[in-house]
Amino acid sequence: MATLIYNHAGVRRGGVIGGRVLIGRRLGRGVSIDDPAVSRLHAWIDHRVGTYVLSDAGSRTGTFVNGGGIVRCQLKDGDRIRVGPAEMVFTSDGELPGDVEAIDLTQMAPVEWLDEGVVFYCKCGAPLWASAKYAGKRGVCRHCDVPVRVPKRKREKRAADAPRATDAAHAKCGVCHSQIIAGEETSACPDCGTTFHADCWTENYGCSTYGCPQVNALQPAKGEAVAEMTSPPAVMVEEREPGDAGAPWDLVLLASSVVGSLVGALLFGVPAIIVAIASLGRFISGKSRRRGLLALALILSLAGVVGGLALSDFWWFSGRHLTPIRRMVHLT
């Protein structure tokens, strides 16, 4: 049986892999590494027909196997995985040592709510994380670029004969002004006593009552990282690599290869050379998840270079530089 053991903060934890294992910060199940260098949903391990595949979930700091950064790779016995400050060891056939604190590595439910948001699966099978405030809204899967809808939190219906909640439980949240349902997690201002939804209190950085000392009490000090307390406007741009945020560079390079080849027909293929260098650099960096588009852009750019050199020579020099090449072809 496959096991995963990791060291973090001087404690060894591990478990038997019993399905998909999620790796992230403060997860309800799976490998939870409470450290700012670890994304909320950092990576995951899938069990596929006798093999185990590790995939990076688009984390900020990357996932490493035996010292090398990966996007997706098949795990082998003894592979060492690094996620943030935590070191993990994958064993394809073994048991947990006695000094290892056992954790639950069975698969999460298709939709599972955590303290700060929800983990759910796209139709492509990839796990996604979204802040609770985006529940019911649409986003885009960062793995397949297909639109997805963030699940809504299901509220438990109160039985007809159940006792009514107290007035305090039905108070309105001081931030969103919606009614607080019995059983919801709440926070109360220690100074003015106003009641809030727990996530509203956190996202508002404290109290919303004018003049209360707790207004912006949770605001990070200048210089501190605020990425952990804020959420982006879409599911799949939350922790995207800086170079990938915004513009669809793979499509831009593909379009540029076509334009560069046409313009380079009279400029000795120079624009196509520039696009080819940019496409090759991005292909080698491994940041792109659509490497097929980059390969096509590189092929079109190289064709544009060759065509540009030939056409430009005919246009500017009447084919003088290509005459020796034609003679050599006829001789052979």
Rosetta blueprint (number, residue, H / E / L):
1 M L
2 A L
3 T E
4 L E
5 I E
6 Y E
7 N E
8 H E
9 A L
10 G L
11 V E
12 R E
13 R E
14 G E
15 G E
16 V E
17 I L
18 G E
19 G L
20 R L
21 V E
22 L E
23 I E
24 G E
25 R L
26 R L
27 L L
28 G L
29 R L
30 G L
31 V E
32 S E
33 I L
34 D L
35 D L
36 P L
37 A L
38 V L
39 S L
40 R L
41 L E
42 H E
43 A E
44 W E
45 I E
46 D E
47 H E
48 R E
49 V L
50 G L
51 T E
52 Y E
53 V E
54 L E
55 S E
56 D E
57 A L
58 G L
59 S L
60 R L
61 T L
62 G L
63 T E
64 F E
65 V E
66 N L
67 G L
68 G E
69 G E
70 I E
71 V L
72 R E
73 C E
74 Q E
75 L L
76 K L
77 D L
78 G L
79 D L
80 R E
81 I E
82 R E
83 V E
84 G L
85 P L
86 A E
87 E E
88 M E
89 V E
90 F E
91 T E
92 S L
93 D L
94 G L
95 E L
96 L L
97 P L
98 G L
99 D L
100 V L
101 E E
102 A E
103 I L
104 D L
105 L L
106 T E
107 Q L
108 M L
109 A L
110 P L
111 V E
112 E E
113 W E
114 L L
115 D L
116 E L
117 G E
118 V E
119 V E
120 F E
121 Y E
122 C L
123 K L
124 C L
125 G L
126 A L
127 P E
128 L E
129 W E
130 A E
131 S E
132 A H
133 K H
134 Y H
135 A L
136 G L
137 K L
138 R E
139 G E
140 V E
141 C L
142 R L
143 H L
144 C L
145 D L
146 V L
147 P E
148 V E
149 R E
150 V L
151 P L
152 K L
153 R L
154 K L
155 R L
156 E L
157 K L
158 R L
159 A L
160 A L
161 D L
162 A L
163 P L
164 R L
165 A L
166 T L
167 D L
168 A L
169 A L
170 H L
171 A L
172 K E
173 C L
174 G L
175 V L
176 C L
177 H L
178 S L
179 Q E
180 I L
181 I L
182 A L
183 G L
184 E L
185 E L
186 T E
187 S E
188 A E
189 C L
190 P L
191 D L
192 C L
193 G L
194 T L
195 T E
196 F E
197 H E
198 A H
199 D H
200 C H
201 W H
202 T H
203 E H
204 N L
205 Y L
206 G L
207 C E
208 S L
209 T L
210 Y L
211 G L
212 C L
213 P L
214 Q L
215 V E
216 N L
217 A L
218 L L
219 Q L
220 P L
221 A L
222 K L
223 G L
224 E L
225 A L
226 V L
227 A L
228 E L
229 M L
230 T L
231 S L
232 P L
233 P L
234 A L
235 V H
236 M H
237 V H
238 E L
239 E L
240 R L
241 E L
242 P H
243 G H
244 D H
245 A L
246 G L
247 A L
248 P L
249 W H
250 D H
251 L H
252 V H
253 L H
254 L H
255 A H
256 S H
257 S H
258 V H
259 V H
260 G H
261 S H
262 L H
263 V H
264 G H
265 A H
266 L H
267 L L
268 F L
269 G L
270 V H
271 P H
272 A H
273 I H
274 I H
275 V H
276 A H
277 I H
278 A H
279 S H
280 L H
281 G H
282 R H
283 F H
284 I H
285 S H
286 G L
287 K L
288 S L
289 R L
290 R L
291 R H
292 G H
293 L H
294 L H
295 A H
296 L H
297 A H
298 L H
299 I H
300 L H
301 S H
302 L H
303 A H
304 G H
305 V H
306 V H
307 G H
308 G H
309 L H
310 A H
311 L H
312 S H
313 D H
314 F H
315 W H
316 W H
317 F H
318 S L
319 G L
320 R H
321 H H
322 L H
323 T H
324 P H
325 I H
326 R H
327 R H
328 M H
329 V H
330 H H
331 L H
332 T L
